[in-house]
Amino acid sequence: MDRKENLDALGIAALLGFATMFAFNQVVIKVTIEGLQPVFLAGLRSLIGFAALLVWMKLRRVPITMTRAQLWGGALAGVLFSLEFLCIFLALDITSVSRASVLFYSMPIWLGLIAHFVLPGERLSGTRLLGFALSICGVAWALFDRSSGTANLWGDILALTGAFCWAGIALTVRLTAVSEASAEMQLMCQLVISALVFMALAPFFGPFVREFTAIHLAGLLYQSIILVLFGFMMWFALMKIYPASDIASFSFLSPVLSVLLGWWLLDEEIGLGIIGALLLVCVGLVLIARRPKARQP
C-alpha cells in the first residue's frame, strides 16, 4: 500500500483496535506473571509467537528472506524490542497497571522529540510544541507522585525505559533498510532475538513457575498469538503507511484504557495524582498529533 501523509478512516479504525488490544495486554501481563516468572514468560511469548508467525507466513506464502542491510536494522530492532519488554514485564511485576501504563505510553513524546530532529515533516512547533510540554509535565507528575497505586521507583524507571526503547524501534523501522522488509520479517527478527535474550536471562530472575493455572495459560496464549499476529504486525504495517507521530500520538487511548481496565478488572486504586498525570499526557499527545493545515494557494 502507498505511503500516506495523513490518517484516513481505515487508519483510524486500525489504531482504535491497536490501542484497545495493547491496553488490555497490560492487564493480561499483570495477571499472567502471577503464574510465571516475568522474564521466562516473555521468552515463552516470543517462542510461541515465533511459531505462530511461521504458520501465518506459510499459509500466506510470505517469503522468509531479507537482505544484509535489512538484517542489520532488524537486529537493532530486535535488541530494542528485547529491552523494551524486559523492562515492561519487570515493571508490571512490582508496580500497578495504571502507573506503568501512564509512563510506558509516554512513548509518543520521546518519538516526537527525536523525530523533530531526524524525520522530515515531523517538526514540533506551535500547538504541537505546547502538547510536548504538557506531556512532559504529566510524566514528571506521575514520577513524583508516590501516593497513587503501587508506587515503586524501580517500576517507574523500568516503564519509562521501555517507552524509550519502543520509540527506538519506531525510528529504526523508519530510518533503516529494515523498513523495506515485510512486516512479517521485521517481526520475526524481533521475536527470534528476544526469545534468545529472555531465555538466557530467565535463570537469573528466580523460579520459572509460580502458581500456574488455566487463566495464566490463557494469558500466555493471548500475548503469544493474538497480540503478536494482530497487534505487532498491525503496528509495523501502519508504520510503513502513515506518519510516525500520528500513529504514536493516537496511542493516547491506550493509557486511558489501561488505567480504566486496571481499576475495573484488578481493583487498582487510582489516585488524583495518576488521574492528573494521565490527563496532561493525553491532552499533550492529542496536541502533538495535530498538524497545521496546508495553506490554500
C-alpha positions as a Markdown table, in Angstrom:
| # | Residue | x | y | z |
|---|---|---|---|---|
| 1 | Met | 0.0 | 0.0 | 0.0 |
| 2 | Asp | 1.3 | 3.5 | -0.8 |
| 3 | Arg | 2.5 | 5.8 | 1.9 |
| 4 | Lys | 0.0 | 8.4 | 3.1 |
| 5 | Glu | 0.6 | 11.8 | 4.7 |
| 6 | Asn | -2.5 | 11.8 | 6.9 |
| 7 | Leu | -4.6 | 9.2 | 8.7 |
| 8 | Asp | -7.7 | 8.1 | 6.9 |
| 9 | Ala | -10.8 | 6.2 | 8.1 |
| 10 | Leu | -9.1 | 2.8 | 7.8 |
| 11 | Gly | -6.0 | 4.0 | 9.7 |
| 12 | Ile | -8.2 | 5.4 | 12.5 |
| 13 | Ala | -10.1 | 2.2 | 12.8 |
| 14 | Ala | -6.9 | 0.1 | 12.9 |
| 15 | Leu | -5.4 | 2.4 | 15.5 |
| 16 | Leu | -8.5 | 2.2 | 17.7 |
| 17 | Gly | -8.2 | -1.6 | 17.6 |
| 18 | Phe | -4.5 | -1.4 | 18.3 |
| 19 | Ala | -4.9 | 0.9 | 21.3 |
| 20 | Thr | -7.6 | -1.4 | 22.9 |
| 21 | Met | -5.6 | -4.5 | 22.3 |
| 22 | Phe | -2.4 | -3.1 | 23.9 |
| 23 | Ala | -4.3 | -1.6 | 26.8 |
| 24 | Phe | -5.9 | -4.9 | 27.7 |
| 25 | Asn | -2.5 | -6.6 | 27.3 |
| 26 | Gln | -1.1 | -4.6 | 30.3 |
| 27 | Val | -3.8 | -6.3 | 32.5 |
| 28 | Val | -3.1 | -9.7 | 30.9 |
| 29 | Ile | 0.7 | -9.4 | 31.7 |
| 30 | Lys | -0.1 | -8.3 | 35.3 |
| 31 | Val | -2.3 | -11.4 | 35.8 |
| 32 | Thr | -0.1 | -13.9 | 33.9 |
| 33 | Ile | 3.1 | -13.0 | 35.9 |
| 34 | Glu | 1.3 | -14.3 | 39.0 |
| 35 | Gly | 1.8 | -17.7 | 37.5 |
| 36 | Leu | 5.0 | -17.4 | 35.6 |
| 37 | Gln | 8.3 | -15.6 | 36.2 |
| 38 | Pro | 8.2 | -12.3 | 34.1 |
| 39 | Val | 11.4 | -12.9 | 32.0 |
| 40 | Phe | 10.5 | -16.6 | 31.4 |
| 41 | Leu | 7.0 | -15.5 | 30.4 |
| 42 | Ala | 8.4 | -13.0 | 28.0 |
| 43 | Gly | 10.7 | -15.7 | 26.5 |
| 44 | Leu | 7.8 | -18.2 | 26.1 |
| 45 | Arg | 5.7 | -15.4 | 24.5 |
| 46 | Ser | 8.4 | -14.8 | 21.9 |
| 47 | Leu | 8.9 | -18.5 | 21.2 |
| 48 | Ile | 5.2 | -19.3 | 20.8 |
| 49 | Gly | 4.7 | -16.1 | 18.8 |
| 50 | Phe | 7.6 | -17.1 | 16.5 |
| 51 | Ala | 6.0 | -20.5 | 15.9 |
| 52 | Ala | 2.6 | -18.8 | 15.2 |
| 53 | Leu | 4.2 | -16.3 | 12.8 |
| 54 | Leu | 5.9 | -19.1 | 10.9 |
| 55 | Val | 2.5 | -20.8 | 10.4 |
| 56 | Trp | 1.0 | -17.4 | 9.3 |
| 57 | Met | 3.7 | -16.9 | 6.8 |
| 58 | Lys | 3.4 | -20.4 | 5.4 |
| 59 | Leu | -0.3 | -20.0 | 4.9 |
| 60 | Arg | 0.1 | -16.6 | 3.3 |
| 61 | Arg | 3.1 | -17.7 | 1.3 |
| 62 | Val | 5.2 | -14.8 | 2.7 |
| 63 | Pro | 8.9 | -15.4 | 1.7 |
| 64 | Ile | 11.4 | -15.7 | 4.5 |
| 65 | Thr | 14.1 | -13.5 | 3.1 |
| 66 | Met | 16.0 | -10.3 | 4.0 |
| 67 | Thr | 19.0 | -8.5 | 2.5 |
| 68 | Arg | 22.1 | -8.0 | 4.6 |
| 69 | Ala | 21.2 | -4.3 | 5.1 |
| 70 | Gln | 17.7 | -5.2 | 6.3 |
| 71 | Leu | 19.2 | -7.8 | 8.7 |
| 72 | Trp | 21.3 | -5.1 | 10.4 |
| 73 | Gly | 18.2 | -2.9 | 11.0 |
| 74 | Gly | 16.2 | -6.0 | 12.1 |
| 75 | Ala | 18.9 | -6.9 | 14.6 |
| 76 | Leu | 18.9 | -3.4 | 16.1 |
| 77 | Ala | 15.1 | -3.5 | 16.4 |
| 78 | Gly | 15.3 | -7.0 | 18.0 |
| 79 | Val | 17.7 | -5.7 | 20.7 |
| 80 | Leu | 15.4 | -2.7 | 21.4 |
| 81 | Phe | 12.4 | -5.0 | 21.5 |
| 82 | Ser | 14.1 | -7.3 | 24.0 |
| 83 | Leu | 15.0 | -4.4 | 26.3 |
| 84 | Glu | 11.5 | -2.9 | 25.9 |
| 85 | Phe | 9.6 | -5.9 | 27.1 |
| 86 | Leu | 12.2 | -6.9 | 29.6 |
| 87 | Cys | 11.5 | -3.5 | 31.2 |
| 88 | Ile | 7.7 | -3.6 | 31.0 |
| 89 | Phe | 7.3 | -7.2 | 32.2 |
| 90 | Leu | 9.6 | -6.5 | 35.2 |
| 91 | Ala | 7.8 | -3.1 | 35.9 |
| 92 | Leu | 4.4 | -4.8 | 36.0 |
| 93 | Asp | 5.7 | -7.3 | 38.5 |
| 94 | Ile | 6.4 | -4.6 | 41.0 |
| 95 | Thr | 4.0 | -1.7 | 40.2 |
| 96 | Ser | 0.4 | -1.2 | 39.2 |
| 97 | Val | -1.0 | -1.3 | 35.7 |
| 98 | Ser | -2.1 | 2.4 | 36.0 |
| 99 | Arg | 1.3 | 3.7 | 36.9 |
| 100 | Ala | 3.2 | 1.6 | 34.4 |
| 101 | Ser | 0.8 | 2.4 | 31.6 |
| 102 | Val | 1.0 | 6.2 | 32.0 |
| 103 | Leu | 4.8 | 6.1 | 31.8 |
| 104 | Phe | 5.1 | 3.3 | 29.2 |
| 105 | Tyr | 2.6 | 5.0 | 26.8 |
| 106 | Ser | 4.6 | 8.2 | 27.0 |
| 107 | Met | 6.5 | 6.8 | 24.1 |
| 108 | Pro | 5.0 | 9.3 | 21.5 |
| 109 | Ile | 6.6 | 12.1 | 23.5 |
| 110 | Trp | 10.1 | 10.8 | 23.0 |
| 111 | Leu | 9.4 | 9.6 | 19.5 |
| 112 | Gly | 8.0 | 13.1 | 18.6 |
| 113 | Leu | 11.0 | 14.8 | 20.2 |
| 114 | Ile | 13.6 | 12.7 | 18.3 |
| 115 | Ala | 11.5 | 12.8 | 15.1 |
| 116 | His | 11.6 | 16.6 | 15.3 |
| 117 | Phe | 15.3 | 16.4 | 14.5 |
| 118 | Val | 15.7 | 13.4 | 12.3 |
| 119 | Leu | 12.5 | 12.9 | 10.3 |
| 120 | Pro | 11.3 | 15.3 | 7.5 |
| 121 | Gly | 7.8 | 16.7 | 8.1 |
| 122 | Glu | 7.8 | 15.7 | 11.8 |
| 123 | Arg | 8.8 | 19.0 | 13.3 |
| 124 | Leu | 7.3 | 20.2 | 16.6 |
| 125 | Ser | 6.1 | 23.8 | 16.5 |
| 126 | Gly | 3.2 | 25.9 | 17.8 |
| 127 | Thr | 0.4 | 23.7 | 19.2 |
| 128 | Arg | 2.5 | 20.6 | 18.9 |
| 129 | Leu | 5.3 | 22.1 | 21.0 |
| 130 | Leu | 2.7 | 23.0 | 23.7 |
| 131 | Gly | 1.5 | 19.4 | 23.6 |
| 132 | Phe | 5.0 | 18.2 | 24.1 |
| 133 | Ala | 5.4 | 20.5 | 27.2 |
| 134 | Leu | 2.1 | 19.3 | 28.7 |
| 135 | Ser | 3.0 | 15.7 | 28.2 |
| 136 | Ile | 6.4 | 16.1 | 29.8 |
| 137 | Cys | 4.7 | 17.7 | 32.8 |
| 138 | Gly | 2.3 | 14.8 | 33.0 |
| 139 | Val | 5.2 | 12.3 | 33.0 |
| 140 | Ala | 7.0 | 14.3 | 35.7 |
| 141 | Trp | 3.8 | 14.4 | 37.8 |
| 142 | Ala | 3.5 | 10.6 | 37.6 |
| 143 | Leu | 7.1 | 10.1 | 38.5 |
| 144 | Phe | 7.0 | 12.3 | 41.6 |
| 145 | Asp | 3.5 | 11.2 | 42.8 |
| 146 | Arg | 4.1 | 8.4 | 45.3 |
| 147 | Ser | 0.5 | 8.2 | 46.6 |
| 148 | Ser | -1.2 | 6.6 | 43.6 |
| 149 | Gly | -1.4 | 2.8 | 43.1 |
| 150 | Thr | 1.6 | 0.7 | 44.0 |
| 151 | Ala | 4.3 | 3.4 | 43.8 |
| 152 | Asn | 7.7 | 1.8 | 43.1 |
| 153 | Leu | 10.6 | 3.9 | 41.8 |
| 154 | Trp | 12.2 | 1.0 | 40.0 |
| 155 | Gly | 8.9 | 0.1 | 38.4 |
| 156 | Asp | 8.6 | 3.7 | 37.2 |
| 157 | Ile | 12.1 | 3.7 | 35.8 |
| 158 | Leu | 11.6 | 0.4 | 34.0 |
| 159 | Ala | 8.3 | 1.5 | 32.5 |
| 160 | Leu | 9.9 | 4.8 | 31.2 |
| 161 | Thr | 12.9 | 2.9 | 29.8 |
| 162 | Gly | 10.5 | 0.6 | 28.0 |
| 163 | Ala | 8.9 | 3.7 | 26.4 |
| 164 | Phe | 12.3 | 4.9 | 25.2 |
| 165 | Cys | 13.0 | 1.5 | 23.6 |
| 166 | Trp | 9.6 | 1.5 | 21.9 |
| 167 | Ala | 10.4 | 4.9 | 20.4 |
| 168 | Gly | 13.7 | 3.5 | 19.2 |
| 169 | Ile | 12.0 | 0.6 | 17.4 |
| 170 | Ala | 9.7 | 3.0 | 15.6 |
| 171 | Leu | 12.7 | 5.1 | 14.5 |
| 172 | Thr | 14.6 | 2.1 | 13.4 |
| 173 | Val | 11.8 | 1.0 | 11.2 |
| 174 | Arg | 11.7 | 4.4 | 9.6 |
| 175 | Leu | 15.4 | 5.1 | 9.3 |
| 176 | Thr | 17.0 | 1.8 | 8.3 |
| 177 | Ala | 16.7 | -0.6 | 5.4 |
| 178 | Val | 14.5 | -2.9 | 7.5 |
| 179 | Ser | 11.6 | -0.7 | 6.5 |
| 180 | Glu | 11.8 | -2.3 | 3.1 |
| 181 | Ala | 11.3 | -5.8 | 4.5 |
| 182 | Ser | 7.8 | -7.2 | 5.0 |
| 183 | Ala | 6.1 | -6.7 | 8.4 |
| 184 | Glu | 6.4 | -10.4 | 9.0 |
| 185 | Met | 10.1 | -10.4 | 8.6 |
| 186 | Gln | 10.5 | -7.3 | 10.8 |
| 187 | Leu | 8.5 | -9.1 | 13.5 |
| 188 | Met | 10.4 | -12.3 | 13.0 |
| 189 | Cys | 13.7 | -10.6 | 13.7 |
| 190 | Gln | 12.4 | -9.2 | 17.0 |
| 191 | Leu | 10.8 | -12.4 | 18.1 |
| 192 | Val | 13.9 | -14.5 | 17.4 |
| 193 | Ile | 16.4 | -12.1 | 19.1 |
| 194 | Ser | 14.1 | -11.5 | 22.1 |
| 195 | Ala | 13.5 | -15.2 | 22.6 |
| 196 | Leu | 17.2 | -15.8 | 22.8 |
| 197 | Val | 17.8 | -12.9 | 25.2 |
| 198 | Phe | 14.9 | -13.7 | 27.5 |
| 199 | Met | 15.7 | -17.4 | 27.8 |
| 200 | Ala | 19.3 | -16.6 | 28.5 |
| 201 | Leu | 18.4 | -14.1 | 31.2 |
| 202 | Ala | 15.4 | -16.0 | 32.8 |
| 203 | Pro | 17.5 | -18.2 | 35.1 |
| 204 | Phe | 18.8 | -15.1 | 36.9 |
| 205 | Phe | 15.3 | -14.0 | 37.9 |
| 206 | Gly | 14.1 | -16.9 | 40.1 |
| 207 | Pro | 11.9 | -20.0 | 39.6 |
| 208 | Phe | 10.3 | -20.2 | 36.2 |
| 209 | Val | 6.9 | -21.2 | 37.5 |
| 210 | Arg | 5.0 | -19.5 | 40.4 |
| 211 | Glu | 1.3 | -20.7 | 40.7 |
| 212 | Phe | 0.4 | -21.6 | 37.2 |
| 213 | Thr | -3.3 | -22.1 | 36.4 |
| 214 | Ala | -5.6 | -22.1 | 33.4 |
| 215 | Ile | -6.0 | -18.3 | 33.5 |
| 216 | His | -2.2 | -17.9 | 33.2 |
| 217 | Leu | -2.2 | -20.3 | 30.2 |
| 218 | Ala | -4.9 | -18.2 | 28.6 |
| 219 | Gly | -2.9 | -15.0 | 29.2 |
| 220 | Leu | 0.2 | -16.6 | 27.7 |
| 221 | Leu | -1.7 | -17.7 | 24.6 |
| 222 | Tyr | -3.4 | -14.2 | 24.2 |
| 223 | Gln | 0.0 | -12.5 | 24.3 |
| 224 | Ser | 1.8 | -15.0 | 22.1 |
| 225 | Ile | -0.8 | -15.4 | 19.3 |
| 226 | Ile | -3.4 | -12.7 | 19.4 |
| 227 | Leu | -1.1 | -9.8 | 20.3 |
| 228 | Val | 1.8 | -11.0 | 18.2 |
| 229 | Leu | -0.1 | -11.8 | 15.0 |
| 230 | Phe | -2.7 | -9.0 | 15.1 |
| 231 | Gly | -1.0 | -6.4 | 17.4 |
| 232 | Phe | 2.6 | -6.2 | 16.4 |
| 233 | Met | 2.0 | -6.9 | 12.8 |
| 234 | Met | -0.6 | -4.2 | 12.7 |
| 235 | Trp | 1.9 | -1.8 | 14.2 |
| 236 | Phe | 4.6 | -2.5 | 11.7 |
| 237 | Ala | 2.2 | -2.4 | 8.8 |
| 238 | Leu | 0.8 | 1.0 | 9.9 |
| 239 | Met | 4.3 | 2.4 | 10.4 |
| 240 | Lys | 5.0 | 1.8 | 6.7 |
| 241 | Ile | 1.9 | 3.7 | 5.6 |
| 242 | Tyr | 1.2 | 6.6 | 8.0 |
| 243 | Pro | 3.3 | 9.3 | 9.6 |
| 244 | Ala | 5.2 | 8.1 | 12.7 |
| 245 | Ser | 4.0 | 10.9 | 15.1 |
| 246 | Asp | 0.3 | 10.4 | 14.0 |
| 247 | Ile | 0.4 | 6.7 | 14.8 |
| 248 | Ala | 2.3 | 7.1 | 18.0 |
| 249 | Ser | 0.2 | 10.0 | 19.3 |
| 250 | Phe | -3.0 | 8.1 | 18.6 |
| 251 | Ser | -1.9 | 5.6 | 21.2 |
| 252 | Phe | -3.0 | 8.2 | 23.9 |
| 253 | Leu | -6.1 | 6.0 | 24.1 |
| 254 | Ser | -4.1 | 3.0 | 25.5 |
| 255 | Pro | -3.0 | 4.6 | 28.8 |
| 256 | Val | -6.6 | 5.8 | 29.4 |
| 257 | Leu | -8.0 | 2.3 | 28.7 |
| 258 | Ser | -5.2 | 0.6 | 30.7 |
| 259 | Val | -5.9 | 2.7 | 33.8 |
| 260 | Leu | -9.7 | 2.0 | 33.5 |
| 261 | Leu | -9.1 | -1.7 | 32.9 |
| 262 | Gly | -6.7 | -1.9 | 35.9 |
| 263 | Trp | -9.4 | -0.2 | 38.1 |
| 264 | Trp | -12.2 | -2.3 | 36.7 |
| 265 | Leu | -10.6 | -5.8 | 36.4 |
| 266 | Leu | -7.8 | -5.7 | 39.0 |
| 267 | Asp | -9.5 | -3.3 | 41.6 |
| 268 | Glu | -6.4 | -1.0 | 41.5 |
| 269 | Glu | -6.5 | 2.3 | 43.3 |
| 270 | Ile | -6.5 | 5.4 | 41.1 |
| 271 | Gly | -5.3 | 8.4 | 43.0 |
| 272 | Leu | -5.7 | 12.1 | 41.9 |
| 273 | Gly | -2.0 | 12.1 | 41.0 |
| 274 | Ile | -2.3 | 9.4 | 38.4 |
| 275 | Ile | -5.6 | 11.0 | 37.0 |
| 276 | Gly | -3.9 | 14.4 | 36.7 |
| 277 | Ala | -0.8 | 13.0 | 35.1 |
| 278 | Leu | -2.9 | 10.9 | 32.7 |
| 279 | Leu | -4.9 | 13.9 | 31.6 |
| 280 | Leu | -1.8 | 16.0 | 31.0 |
| 281 | Val | -0.1 | 13.3 | 29.0 |
| 282 | Cys | -3.2 | 12.6 | 26.9 |
| 283 | Val | -4.0 | 16.2 | 26.1 |
| 284 | Gly | -0.4 | 16.7 | 25.2 |
| 285 | Leu | -0.4 | 13.7 | 22.9 |
| 286 | Val | -3.6 | 15.0 | 21.2 |
| 287 | Leu | -1.9 | 18.3 | 20.5 |
| 288 | Ile | 1.3 | 16.6 | 19.3 |
| 289 | Ala | -0.8 | 14.7 | 16.8 |
| 290 | Arg | -2.3 | 17.9 | 15.3 |
| 291 | Arg | -0.7 | 19.1 | 12.1 |
| 292 | Pro | -1.1 | 22.6 | 10.6 |
| 293 | Lys | -3.4 | 22.8 | 7.6 |
| 294 | Ala | -1.8 | 23.4 | 4.3 |
| 295 | Arg | -2.3 | 26.9 | 3.1 |
| 296 | Gln | -4.5 | 27.4 | 0.1 |
| 297 | Pro | -2.7 | 29.0 | -2.9 |
